[in-house]
Amino acid sequence: MRIDKAEVIVTSPDRNFVTLRLTTDDGLVGLGDATLNGRELAVVAYLKEHVVPLLLGTDAHRIEDTWQFLYRSAYWRRGPVTMAAIAAVDVALWDLKAKAAGMPLYQLLGGASRDGILAYGHASGRDLPELFDSIRKHQALGYRAIRIQTAVPGLKAIYGVASQAQSSGKRYDYEPAQRANLPKEEDWDTGAYLSATSPPSLRPSVASSARTCRCCTTATTG
């Protein structure tokens, strides 16, 4: 079972998702996710230019050997771009092996260990009424665990708060990779945040440690 074809697919419903699709000479298809939030197209280039040429014609069953080769053969190792690309190859190869074995991948790896898992929702608001509305909406959806993020007075845009308009018109509480030609700048001030969220008795001490920074989140298009 050898890799006959490797495709890097970029889909973009409001942002970029990257999928590696491997096809073997006997027609099996394996998929691996290579999305790296905010730097998706860097992984696309890494896969197309540096990884795909090394995969063609190789034995799809040699998963560990392929992982070690991709990781150790490069002079510059690790880093989010490299590891996202290698992870996509790894998962796609395991997907192929499971399909060749005629069973779901989780069965091949030892079977299920649980019937469900606790998921959390992300609620946010620019002020308390909006925040509470977001919390109630998540409760209505059945969430038993909810992460809460509030805006900070005086700061315009904060990661994790749905305060910036999206080109799609959709609400995102946690999406840093917004669609735009230039990076979006977000504000952060530790002291201001702690002052806004801490009990009154602690506010003077935390305000004295205020540090302000600007954070850029790059949006890529493709």
N, C-alpha and C positions, 0 to 999 in steps of 0.2 A: 504494500500500500504506500505509494509514493505521491508526494505533493506535485500535482500537475499544474495548478493554477492558484495564484494568491491575489486577492483583490482588497484594496483599501477603500472602504465606502464611507463617505461623509454625508450624513443626513442632517437636516437643519430645521426642525420645527421650533423656531424661535432661538435656537442656539445650535452649536455643532456637536453631534455625536459621531464617534468614529468606531467603525466595526471592521475587523479583519475577517475575511471570508476565504477559507482554504478549501480547495477541491482536489480530491485524489484521482489517480488514474482509473479507479474503479467506480467513480461517480459519487463518493461520499462527500458531504459538505460539513465543515466545522466552523463555528463562529466564535470570535473572541472580541471583547470590548477593549478599546484603546482610548477611550475618552479621557482627556486631561483638562479639567475645567479651566477655561481661560487661555489655554495654550494647545488647543486641539490640533491646529494645523502644523505645529512643530512635530507632533507625534506622527501625523500623516506623512510628512517629508521623511522622517526617520525610518518609518516602515518602508516607504516606496524606494528610497535611495539606498538604504543600508541593510535592510532585513529581508525584504522579499527576494532579492537576487540570491540570497544564501539559502532560501527555503526550497526553491524549485528543484525538483528531482530528488529530494531527500526522503528518507524513510519516515513516514508520519508516526510510526510506532515508537521511535526513539525520542521520547519526550524529554527525559532527563538529559540525554546527550545534547539535544538541541538547545535546551535552556543553558547548560553550562557553556556551550560554544558561543551563543549569542552574548552571554554575560562576560566571559573571559577573553574573547577574541578581540574586543575593542580596547584600545589604549585608555580611553576615558570611560570609566565605568560609573554605574549607579546614576543617580539623578532622576527626577520625575519623568522626563521625556523617555529616556532609555528604558526605565523599568516599566512604564506604561506600555511601551511597545513589546517588550519581552513578555509581559503578563498576557497581552492579547494573543501572542503566539502560543503560549503555554495552555491557555484555556481552549483555544481552537483545536489544538492537538488532542487534548483530553476529550473534547466533544467528538472528534473523529474516532478516537479509540472506543468510546462508549457506543457510538453508532455501529462500529464494526463488530462489537460484542453483542449488539442487539438488545441493549438495556439502557435505561436512563443513567446519566453520569453519576447521580448520587448513589445509585445502586452499585455501580462499579467501584465507588470509593468507600463502600462499607455499609450503605443503606442509611435510611432516615434515622435520626436521633431525637427528633421532636416532631410534633404535629403542627406547631404554630410558633410564632415568635412575636414578642411585644414590639410594636412600632410606635414612634412618637410623631406628633405633628408639630409644626413650627408656627406659632402665633406671634404676630407683631402688630404694632400700631404706632402712629405718629403722636398720639395722645392716649390718655387712659380710656376714654369711651371707645375709641377705635380698637385699642388693644383688647378690651373686654369683649367686644363684638367678635373679634377674631378667635378668642378663646372659646366663646360659646359656639361658634361655627364648627370648631374642631371637636368639641364635646358632642355636638349633634351628629357628627360623622362617626362617632364611636371611639374616638381616641381616649385611652385611659392615662396616657403620658403625653404631656404637652410642654414643649420648650417655649419660653416666653422671652421676647426681646422687645424692648421699648426704645423709642427715640429719646434723644437728649436735648433739652432746651438749648438753643444756640448753635447746634450742629445741623447742617442741612441734609446730609446723606450719610447713613451708617449701614454697614454691612449687616444683613439679617433683618432689616426693617424695610417693609414695602413702601418706601417713600419716593422712589424714583420711577418716573413713567417709563413703561416698556413700549417699544415700537409696535409690539403685537397687541397692546392693550390689555394683556394678561397681568395678573398680580403674582409677583414672585417675592416671597419673604427671604429667600436665602440664595438667590442666584447672582453670583459675582460676574459672570461672563455675559453682560448685556450686549445686544447687537448695536454696534456703532463703529464708525471709522477710526475713532480715537478712544483712548482709555477713559473710563469713567473714574473721577476722583471721589473718594469717600473721606469723611472726616473722622477723627477719633481723638478723644480727650479722656484719659483714664479718670482724672479727678472729677470732671464734669459728670461722667457716667456714674461713678460711685456716689457723688453727691445727690444725683437724681434718683438713685435706687436704694440708697442706704437709709437706715433709721436716722431721725434728726440728731440723735446724740452722737453719731459718728461723723456727721457731715463736715464739721470744721477740720478734723484731722485728715480726711481723705481729700478734701479740696486743696490742701497745701501741697499735695503730691501731683498736681495736675501736669500732664504732659500731652501736648497736642501734636498730632501728626496728620499727614495726608497720605491716603493709601490709594494706589492706582489698581484698577482691575481692567485688564485688557480684553477687549472684545475682538474676536477674530471672525472673519467672514469666509464662507466657502460653500 
